[in-house]
Amino acid sequence: MSNHLKISCCKASELIEKKNISTLSFYESIQLKIHGILCAGCKAYQKHSRILEDGIKKVKRKEQKSQTLSPKIKEEIISKL
């Protein structure tokens, strides 16, 4: 295997976090995939990072939905709580 495709766990974690906020280049995707095959720790980190990122996105979507309610509807909801 080419040394250009081997990356450290530190670099892999950077790519995992980058993948959560943007798109990896083809080369970066290959590097991360190969590293994930070889490193169980980073593979687990990637899974947990994805779960956490999905949770954050759900919370943000809920906040955005609650901000779109009219003041009247918000008052009605609060009064029923």
PyRosetta script that sets phi, psi and omega in degrees:
from pyrosetta import init, pose_from_sequence

init()
pose = pose_from_sequence("MSNHLKISCCKASELIEKKNISTLSFYESIQLKIHGILCAGCKAYQKHSRILEDGIKKVKRKEQKSQTLSPKIKEEIISKL")
pose.set_psi(1, 139.8)
pose.set_omega(1, -179.1)
pose.set_phi(2, -67.0)
pose.set_psi(2, 138.6)
pose.set_omega(2, 177.4)
pose.set_phi(3, -64.6)
pose.set_psi(3, -20.3)
pose.set_omega(3, 179.6)
pose.set_phi(4, -69.6)
pose.set_psi(4, -23.2)
pose.set_omega(4, -179.2)
pose.set_phi(5, -90.9)
pose.set_psi(5, -17.4)
pose.set_omega(5, 178.6)
pose.set_phi(6, -80.3)
pose.set_psi(6, 132.4)
pose.set_omega(6, 177.9)
pose.set_phi(7, -130.9)
pose.set_psi(7, 159.5)
pose.set_omega(7, 177.8)
pose.set_phi(8, -78.4)
pose.set_psi(8, 165.9)
pose.set_omega(8, 175.5)
pose.set_phi(9, -62.3)
pose.set_psi(9, -35.3)
pose.set_omega(9, 178.8)
pose.set_phi(10, -62.1)
pose.set_psi(10, -46.4)
pose.set_omega(10, 178.9)
pose.set_phi(11, -65.4)
pose.set_psi(11, -38.6)
pose.set_omega(11, 179.2)
pose.set_phi(12, -62.1)
pose.set_psi(12, -42.4)
pose.set_omega(12, 179.5)
pose.set_phi(13, -65.1)
pose.set_psi(13, -35.6)
pose.set_omega(13, 175.5)
pose.set_phi(14, -61.8)
pose.set_psi(14, -44.0)
pose.set_omega(14, -179.5)
pose.set_phi(15, -67.3)
pose.set_psi(15, -36.6)
pose.set_omega(15, 178.0)
pose.set_phi(16, -61.3)
pose.set_psi(16, -46.3)
pose.set_omega(16, 179.9)
pose.set_phi(17, -68.8)
pose.set_psi(17, -37.2)
pose.set_omega(17, 177.2)
pose.set_phi(18, -62.4)
pose.set_psi(18, -40.3)
pose.set_omega(18, -179.7)
pose.set_phi(19, -62.3)
pose.set_psi(19, -29.9)
pose.set_omega(19, 179.1)
pose.set_phi(20, -69.7)
pose.set_psi(20, -25.3)
pose.set_omega(20, -175.6)
pose.set_phi(21, -114.6)
pose.set_psi(21, -13.8)
pose.set_omega(21, 179.1)
pose.set_phi(22, -153.8)
pose.set_psi(22, -166.7)
pose.set_omega(22, -178.8)
pose.set_phi(23, -103.1)
pose.set_psi(23, 135.8)
pose.set_omega(23, 175.8)
pose.set_phi(24, -81.3)
pose.set_psi(24, 152.0)
pose.set_omega(24, 172.9)
pose.set_phi(25, -69.7)
pose.set_psi(25, 164.7)
pose.set_omega(25, 178.4)
pose.set_phi(26, -57.0)
pose.set_psi(26, -45.4)
pose.set_omega(26, -179.0)
pose.set_phi(27, -62.0)
pose.set_psi(27, -44.1)
pose.set_omega(27, 178.6)
pose.set_phi(28, -64.0)
pose.set_psi(28, -40.1)
pose.set_omega(28, 178.7)
pose.set_phi(29, -60.9)
pose.set_psi(29, -42.7)
pose.set_omega(29, 178.8)
pose.set_phi(30, -64.7)
pose.set_psi(30, -44.8)
pose.set_omega(30, 179.0)
pose.set_phi(31, -58.3)
pose.set_psi(31, -46.0)
pose.set_omega(31, -178.0)
pose.set_phi(32, -66.7)
pose.set_psi(32, -41.8)
pose.set_omega(32, 180.0)
pose.set_phi(33, -62.2)
pose.set_psi(33, -45.9)
pose.set_omega(33, 179.6)
pose.set_phi(34, -63.1)
pose.set_psi(34, -44.4)
pose.set_omega(34, -179.8)
pose.set_phi(35, -62.2)
pose.set_psi(35, -40.8)
pose.set_omega(35, 178.9)
pose.set_phi(36, -63.1)
pose.set_psi(36, -32.7)
pose.set_omega(36, 177.1)
pose.set_phi(37, -67.9)
pose.set_psi(37, -37.5)
pose.set_omega(37, -175.4)
pose.set_phi(38, -88.0)
pose.set_psi(38, -21.5)
pose.set_omega(38, -171.5)
pose.set_phi(39, -126.0)
pose.set_psi(39, 106.0)
pose.set_omega(39, -179.2)
pose.set_phi(40, -65.5)
pose.set_psi(40, -33.5)
pose.set_omega(40, -179.7)
pose.set_phi(41, -63.8)
pose.set_psi(41, -46.0)
pose.set_omega(41, 179.9)
pose.set_phi(42, -70.9)
pose.set_psi(42, -32.1)
pose.set_omega(42, 176.8)
pose.set_phi(43, -64.3)
pose.set_psi(43, -42.8)
pose.set_omega(43, 177.1)
pose.set_phi(44, -66.0)
pose.set_psi(44, -41.1)
pose.set_omega(44, 178.2)
pose.set_phi(45, -59.6)
pose.set_psi(45, -42.5)
pose.set_omega(45, 180.0)
pose.set_phi(46, -63.0)
pose.set_psi(46, -41.0)
pose.set_omega(46, 179.0)
pose.set_phi(47, -63.7)
pose.set_psi(47, -47.2)
pose.set_omega(47, -179.3)
pose.set_phi(48, -66.1)
pose.set_psi(48, -37.7)
pose.set_omega(48, 178.5)
pose.set_phi(49, -63.6)
pose.set_psi(49, -40.1)
pose.set_omega(49, 179.3)
pose.set_phi(50, -65.5)
pose.set_psi(50, -42.4)
pose.set_omega(50, 178.7)
pose.set_phi(51, -61.9)
pose.set_psi(51, -45.6)
pose.set_omega(51, 179.4)
pose.set_phi(52, -63.0)
pose.set_psi(52, -44.9)
pose.set_omega(52, -179.9)
pose.set_phi(53, -63.0)
pose.set_psi(53, -40.6)
pose.set_omega(53, 177.2)
pose.set_phi(54, -62.3)
pose.set_psi(54, -40.7)
pose.set_omega(54, 177.8)
pose.set_phi(55, -63.3)
pose.set_psi(55, -42.8)
pose.set_omega(55, 178.1)
pose.set_phi(56, -62.0)
pose.set_psi(56, -42.8)
pose.set_omega(56, 179.3)
pose.set_phi(57, -63.0)
pose.set_psi(57, -38.6)
pose.set_omega(57, 178.7)
pose.set_phi(58, -64.0)
pose.set_psi(58, -43.4)
pose.set_omega(58, 179.0)
pose.set_phi(59, -62.3)
pose.set_psi(59, -43.5)
pose.set_omega(59, 179.3)
pose.set_phi(60, -62.2)
pose.set_psi(60, -41.1)
pose.set_omega(60, 178.9)
pose.set_phi(61, -63.7)
pose.set_psi(61, -40.8)
pose.set_omega(61, 178.7)
pose.set_phi(62, -64.5)
pose.set_psi(62, -40.7)
pose.set_omega(62, 178.4)
pose.set_phi(63, -63.8)
pose.set_psi(63, -41.7)
pose.set_omega(63, -180.0)
pose.set_phi(64, -64.9)
pose.set_psi(64, -39.3)
pose.set_omega(64, 178.7)
pose.set_phi(65, -65.3)
pose.set_psi(65, -41.4)
pose.set_omega(65, -178.7)
pose.set_phi(66, -68.1)
pose.set_psi(66, -26.8)
pose.set_omega(66, 179.2)
pose.set_phi(67, -76.9)
pose.set_psi(67, -16.5)
pose.set_omega(67, -178.1)
pose.set_phi(68, -89.7)
pose.set_psi(68, -6.0)
pose.set_omega(68, 178.7)
pose.set_phi(69, -73.5)
pose.set_psi(69, 145.5)
pose.set_omega(69, 177.5)
pose.set_phi(70, -71.2)
pose.set_psi(70, 155.2)
pose.set_omega(70, 178.9)
pose.set_phi(71, -57.2)
pose.set_psi(71, -36.1)
pose.set_omega(71, -179.7)
pose.set_phi(72, -63.6)
pose.set_psi(72, -44.9)
pose.set_omega(72, 179.6)
pose.set_phi(73, -66.2)
pose.set_psi(73, -40.1)
pose.set_omega(73, 177.4)
pose.set_phi(74, -60.2)
pose.set_psi(74, -43.7)
pose.set_omega(74, 179.3)
pose.set_phi(75, -62.5)
pose.set_psi(75, -41.5)
pose.set_omega(75, -179.7)
pose.set_phi(76, -64.1)
pose.set_psi(76, -42.1)
pose.set_omega(76, 178.9)
pose.set_phi(77, -63.7)
pose.set_psi(77, -45.8)
pose.set_omega(77, -179.3)
pose.set_phi(78, -62.8)
pose.set_psi(78, -40.3)
pose.set_omega(78, -179.1)
pose.set_phi(79, -66.6)
pose.set_psi(79, -28.9)
pose.set_omega(79, 179.5)
pose.set_phi(80, -83.3)
pose.set_psi(80, -13.4)
pose.set_omega(80, 177.5)
pose.set_phi(81, -79.0)
pose.dump_pdb("model.pdb")
